[in-house]
């Protein structure tokens, strides 16, 4: 599994930003800053869950989990997506709604501007780090297509989270600025609600992608065609009737092939052919960790 240093960078950034936002919110009474502070706390908590998922997914197979623990990462990624939706988006929206019902004018908003500027810079650092890791995976694919086809949720969750953070900071700045400009606290409450909507929208996308990975996604058609070609090129095989594959982790694929072998082969010859084909496939595609080739009739 690739380096996850961007997760540690994001965790440190979100923790520092959350503390500074809550300090500014306490001083100025800004609803949108409270929403942004909640957003950063949820982000930091999400990094912890993702790091735990990465760690547990590396456990070796045992009797309880003969196929390994790779899907631990997909499970915790799904939980993170739900956490961002429930705790982040809904609480931010609720905080803004309450501020609309009970508006409160407060003192100078200078602290908000300072914290938002600092948060913007640090969030950009986190996003650039995550973007570099994501770009290594996506190759020449367009951004959204790369997100939907990615098998490593930790990367795109952090990246989209940072994108949401930047949008939230812009909205929070607008809310604070309009509040001060027109001396109207309703702008602050509306900004908090908009931040909640942004978080919910991103979370829905993350939930969909994480659920798909958790349920099991097949490898690419290009890879499967090559695998079939390698198998059918073996002297002992006539053709591959069916193939099944599933990602167990970002760098671990489970593959099953139903192959028709030539008539007259002994059990020993078929076994040798299976071992030979398995080694050839794994040399070409190291991510395919487990291969099961089943002889079937025509």
C-alpha positions as CSV (number, residue, x, y, z in Angstrom):
1,X,0.0,0.0,0.0
2,X,1.2,3.4,-0.9
3,X,2.5,6.0,1.6
4,X,-0.2,7.6,3.7
5,X,1.9,10.6,4.8
6,X,-0.8,13.0,3.5
7,X,-3.2,11.6,6.1
8,X,-0.8,12.7,8.9
9,X,-0.4,16.1,7.3
10,X,-4.2,16.5,7.0
11,X,-4.7,15.4,10.6
12,X,-2.2,18.0,12.0
13,X,-3.6,20.7,9.8
14,X,-7.3,20.0,10.8
15,X,-6.4,19.9,14.5
16,X,-4.6,23.2,14.5
17,X,-7.3,24.9,12.4
18,X,-10.2,23.6,14.6
19,X,-8.6,25.0,17.7
20,X,-8.0,28.4,16.1
21,X,-11.6,28.5,14.7
22,X,-13.2,27.8,18.0
23,X,-11.1,30.5,19.7
24,X,-12.2,33.0,17.1
25,X,-15.8,31.9,17.4
26,X,-15.7,32.3,21.2
27,X,-14.3,35.8,20.8
28,X,-16.6,37.0,18.0
29,X,-19.7,34.9,18.5
30,X,-19.7,34.0,14.8
31,X,-22.1,31.1,13.8
32,X,-20.3,30.4,10.6
33,X,-17.0,30.1,12.5
34,X,-18.6,27.6,14.9
35,X,-19.7,25.6,11.8
36,X,-16.2,25.8,10.4
37,X,-14.7,24.7,13.7
38,X,-17.1,21.7,13.8
39,X,-16.1,21.0,10.2
40,X,-12.4,20.9,11.1
41,X,-13.0,18.7,14.1
42,X,-15.0,16.2,12.0
43,X,-12.2,16.3,9.4
44,X,-9.5,15.5,12.1
45,X,-11.7,12.7,13.5
46,X,-12.0,11.3,9.9
47,X,-8.3,11.2,9.5
48,X,-7.9,9.2,12.7
49,X,-10.5,6.7,11.4
50,X,-8.8,6.4,8.0
51,X,-5.4,5.9,9.6
52,X,-7.0,3.1,11.8
53,X,-8.5,1.6,8.6
54,X,-5.1,1.7,6.8
55,X,-3.4,0.0,9.8
56,X,-6.0,-2.8,10.4
57,X,-6.2,-3.5,6.6
58,X,-2.5,-4.5,6.6
59,X,-3.1,-7.4,9.0
60,X,-2.1,-10.8,7.6
61,X,-4.7,-13.4,6.7
62,X,-5.6,-15.8,9.5
63,X,-8.1,-18.6,10.2
64,X,-10.8,-16.1,10.9
65,X,-10.2,-14.0,7.8
66,X,-8.5,-16.3,5.2
67,X,-8.8,-13.6,2.5
68,X,-7.1,-11.0,4.7
69,X,-8.3,-7.7,6.3
70,X,-8.1,-5.5,3.3
71,X,-11.7,-4.5,3.4
72,X,-11.2,-2.9,6.8
73,X,-10.1,0.2,4.9
74,X,-13.3,0.2,2.9
75,X,-15.4,-0.2,6.0
76,X,-13.9,2.7,7.9
77,X,-14.0,4.9,4.8
78,X,-17.7,4.2,4.6
79,X,-18.0,5.1,8.3
80,X,-16.0,8.3,7.7
81,X,-18.4,9.3,4.9
82,X,-21.4,8.9,7.2
83,X,-19.7,10.8,10.0
84,X,-19.0,13.8,7.8
85,X,-22.7,13.7,6.7
86,X,-24.3,13.2,10.1
87,X,-22.0,15.1,12.5
88,X,-20.6,17.7,10.1
89,X,-23.3,18.7,7.6
90,X,-26.3,18.4,9.9
91,X,-24.8,20.1,12.9
92,X,-23.5,23.0,10.8
93,X,-26.9,23.4,9.2
94,X,-28.6,23.2,12.6
95,X,-26.2,25.8,14.1
96,X,-27.0,28.2,11.3
97,X,-30.8,27.6,11.7
98,X,-30.6,28.4,15.4
99,X,-28.6,31.5,14.7
100,X,-31.3,32.7,12.3
101,X,-33.9,32.2,15.1
102,X,-31.7,33.8,17.8
103,X,-29.5,36.4,16.0
104,X,-26.7,38.0,18.1
105,X,-24.6,40.9,17.1
106,X,-21.1,40.9,18.6
107,X,-17.8,42.8,18.6
108,X,-15.1,43.1,16.0
109,X,-14.8,40.3,13.5
110,X,-11.0,40.8,13.0
111,X,-10.2,37.6,14.7
112,X,-12.4,35.7,12.2
113,X,-10.6,37.2,9.3
114,X,-7.2,36.3,10.7
115,X,-8.2,32.7,11.5
116,X,-9.9,32.2,8.1
117,X,-6.8,33.4,6.3
118,X,-4.5,31.1,8.3
119,X,-7.0,28.2,7.8
120,X,-7.0,28.9,4.1
121,X,-3.2,28.6,3.8
122,X,-3.0,25.5,5.9
123,X,-5.9,23.8,4.0
124,X,-4.2,24.6,0.7
125,X,-1.0,22.8,2.1
126,X,-3.1,19.8,3.0
127,X,-5.0,19.7,-0.3
128,X,-1.8,20.0,-2.4
129,X,-0.3,17.0,-0.5
130,X,-3.4,14.9,-1.0
131,X,-3.7,16.1,-4.7
132,X,-0.1,14.9,-5.4
133,X,-1.0,11.4,-4.0
134,X,-4.2,11.4,-5.9
135,X,-2.6,12.4,-9.2
136,X,-0.1,9.5,-9.0
137,X,-3.1,7.2,-8.9
138,X,-5.3,8.8,-11.6
139,X,-2.8,9.1,-14.4
140,X,-4.4,10.8,-17.4
141,X,-8.0,10.3,-16.3
142,X,-10.2,13.3,-15.7
143,X,-10.7,14.3,-12.1
144,X,-14.3,13.1,-11.4
145,X,-13.8,9.9,-13.4
146,X,-10.6,9.2,-11.4
147,X,-12.6,9.6,-8.1
148,X,-15.4,7.2,-9.2
149,X,-12.8,4.6,-10.4
150,X,-10.3,4.9,-7.6
151,X,-9.9,1.9,-5.4
152,X,-8.1,3.8,-2.6
153,X,-10.8,5.8,-0.7
154,X,-8.4,7.3,1.8
155,X,-6.9,9.5,-0.9
156,X,-10.1,10.9,-2.5
157,X,-11.8,11.3,0.9
158,X,-9.1,13.5,2.2
159,X,-8.9,15.4,-1.1
160,X,-12.6,16.0,-1.4
161,X,-12.7,16.9,2.3
162,X,-10.1,19.6,1.7
163,X,-12.0,20.9,-1.3
164,X,-15.1,21.1,0.9
165,X,-12.9,22.9,3.5
166,X,-11.8,25.5,1.0
167,X,-15.4,26.1,-0.1
168,X,-16.5,26.3,3.5
169,X,-13.8,28.9,4.3
170,X,-14.9,31.0,1.3
171,X,-18.6,30.9,2.4
172,X,-17.6,31.6,6.1
173,X,-15.6,34.6,4.9
174,X,-18.5,35.9,2.9
175,X,-20.9,35.4,5.9
176,X,-18.6,37.2,8.3
177,X,-17.9,40.0,5.8
178,X,-21.6,40.6,5.0
179,X,-22.5,40.4,8.7
180,X,-20.0,43.2,9.5
181,X,-20.8,45.2,6.4
182,X,-24.5,45.3,6.9
183,X,-24.5,44.8,10.6
184,X,-26.9,41.9,10.1
185,X,-26.2,38.6,11.9
186,X,-28.6,36.7,9.5
187,X,-25.8,36.5,6.9
188,X,-23.7,34.6,9.4
189,X,-26.4,32.1,10.0
190,X,-27.1,31.6,6.3
191,X,-23.4,31.0,5.7
192,X,-23.4,28.3,8.4
193,X,-26.3,26.6,6.7
194,X,-24.6,26.8,3.3
195,X,-21.5,25.2,4.8
196,X,-23.7,22.4,6.1
197,X,-25.2,21.8,2.6
198,X,-21.7,21.7,1.1
199,X,-20.6,19.1,3.6
200,X,-23.8,17.0,3.0
201,X,-23.3,17.1,-0.8
202,X,-19.7,15.9,-0.6
203,X,-20.6,13.3,2.0
204,X,-23.3,11.8,-0.3
205,X,-20.7,11.4,-3.0
206,X,-18.3,9.8,-0.6
207,X,-20.9,7.5,0.8
208,X,-21.8,6.3,-2.7
209,X,-18.2,5.6,-3.7
210,X,-17.2,4.0,-0.3
211,X,-20.3,1.8,-0.4
212,X,-19.4,0.6,-3.9
213,X,-15.9,-0.4,-2.8
214,X,-17.2,-2.1,0.4
215,X,-19.7,-4.2,-1.7
216,X,-16.9,-5.2,-4.0
217,X,-15.7,-3.8,-7.3
218,X,-14.2,-5.7,-10.2
219,X,-10.8,-4.9,-11.8
220,X,-10.7,-3.1,-15.1
221,X,-11.8,-4.7,-18.4
222,X,-8.4,-4.0,-19.8
223,X,-6.8,-6.1,-17.0
224,X,-9.3,-8.9,-17.4
225,X,-8.8,-9.1,-21.1
226,X,-5.1,-9.4,-20.6
227,X,-5.5,-12.0,-17.9
228,X,-7.8,-14.0,-20.2
229,X,-5.2,-13.7,-23.0
230,X,-2.4,-14.9,-20.7
231,X,-4.4,-17.9,-19.6
232,X,-5.6,-18.9,-23.1
233,X,-2.0,-18.6,-24.4
234,X,-0.9,-21.5,-22.2
235,X,-0.5,-24.7,-24.1
236,X,-2.8,-26.6,-21.7
237,X,-5.8,-24.3,-22.0
238,X,-8.5,-24.1,-24.7
239,X,-10.4,-21.1,-23.4
240,X,-11.6,-19.2,-20.3
241,X,-15.3,-19.6,-19.9
242,X,-15.9,-17.2,-17.0
243,X,-13.9,-14.8,-14.8
244,X,-14.6,-13.2,-11.5
245,X,-12.6,-10.5,-9.7
246,X,-12.9,-8.3,-6.7
247,X,-10.8,-5.6,-5.0
248,X,-10.1,-6.7,-1.4
249,X,-8.0,-3.6,-0.8
250,X,-6.4,-0.9,-3.0
251,X,-3.5,-3.1,-3.8
252,X,-5.1,-6.5,-3.5
253,X,-7.3,-8.3,-6.0
254,X,-9.0,-11.6,-5.8
255,X,-9.4,-13.5,-9.1
256,X,-11.2,-16.7,-10.1
257,X,-11.0,-18.2,-13.6
258,X,-13.2,-21.0,-15.0
259,X,-11.0,-22.6,-17.7
260,X,-11.5,-25.3,-20.2
261,X,-8.3,-27.5,-20.4
262,X,-7.4,-29.8,-23.3
263,X,-8.6,-33.3,-23.1
264,X,-6.3,-36.1,-22.1
265,X,-4.3,-34.1,-19.6
266,X,-3.5,-35.8,-16.3
267,X,-4.2,-34.2,-12.9
268,X,-0.5,-33.5,-12.5
269,X,-0.3,-31.7,-15.9
270,X,-3.4,-29.6,-15.1
271,X,-1.9,-28.7,-11.7
272,X,1.4,-27.7,-13.3
273,X,-0.5,-25.5,-15.8
274,X,-2.4,-23.8,-13.1
275,X,0.8,-23.0,-11.2
276,X,2.4,-21.8,-14.4
277,X,-0.5,-19.5,-15.4
278,X,-0.8,-18.1,-11.8
279,X,2.9,-17.1,-11.7
280,X,2.7,-15.5,-15.2
281,X,-0.4,-13.5,-14.2
282,X,1.1,-12.3,-10.9
283,X,4.3,-11.2,-12.6
284,X,2.2,-9.1,-15.0
285,X,-0.2,-7.9,-12.4
286,X,1.3,-7.9,-8.8
287,X,-1.9,-6.6,-7.4
288,X,-3.7,-9.9,-8.1
289,X,-2.6,-11.6,-4.8
290,X,-5.0,-14.6,-4.9
291,X,-5.8,-16.6,-8.0
292,X,-8.2,-19.6,-8.2
293,X,-8.3,-21.4,-11.5
294,X,-11.0,-24.0,-11.8
295,X,-11.1,-26.6,-14.6
296,X,-14.5,-26.9,-16.2
297,X,-16.0,-28.9,-19.0
298,X,-16.7,-27.4,-22.4
